[in-house]
């Protein structure tokens, strides 16, 4: 069965045709429970998210700050497994029709088996994977199987990436390019900064892929600021924090939907 890379590409192109950036929401799988995580994705899409990233919880999430680390810990203590992530992808895609990616570190895929992981993700209706710690020069096996199953391979670029390195990364990727707005881990920030705009400019010089910005984006004002120069706005920690701060799951879901609505309005006001 083929994955949904084309749906991802069409969704991003659709946002561009509306002269706006796409809103991409990140939510950890299995948080606060598997069922609760599925409902959170539905709430984010209902609020206005165009694309969803499902985080595969990991015991050593080197890119993630304390908010997502806390959520990952809750999910792992709850016993979340890769099968639960596949179920999350399947049920959220079926319920919303949105393109669903998995964001994961390489070790879980390596241990699970690349062929098995890509086949199951495609069968679940997934659109691809974001792989923040997989070096491009070591990605051949993954890309071979991802291409076979019509899955996007999204790599992360950073402000420290030199132009030649950007060209190497973007040539190997598909779907879109994840531009980290600053050096450091995920989390909310007071501002996104000029580094992100410069990184988007330099990345676009190497590729026709959409360039989407994440890390530090947490408010409608941030979304509006980033939407002025990026093809997509990626928000994760702010959603997770709303759920962590909520008194109960129902309130958390309402908070996720409300934040998605605020951010969706922000990307339309660039």
Buried (B, 14 or more C-beta within 10 A) or exposed (E): EEBBBBBBBEBBEEBBEEEBBBBBBBBBBBBBBBBBBBBBBBBBBBBBBBBBBBBBBBEEBEBBBEBBBBBBBBBBEBEBBBEBBBBBBBBBBEBBEBBBBBBBBBEBBEEBEBEEBBBBBBBBBBBBBBBBBBEBEEBEEBBEBBBBBBBBBBBBBBBEBEEEBBBBBBEBBBBBBBBBBBEEBBBBBEEBBEBBBEBBEBBBEBBEBBBBBBBBBBBBBBBBBBBEBBBBBBBBBBBBBBBBEBEEBEEBBBBBBEBBBBBBBBBBEB
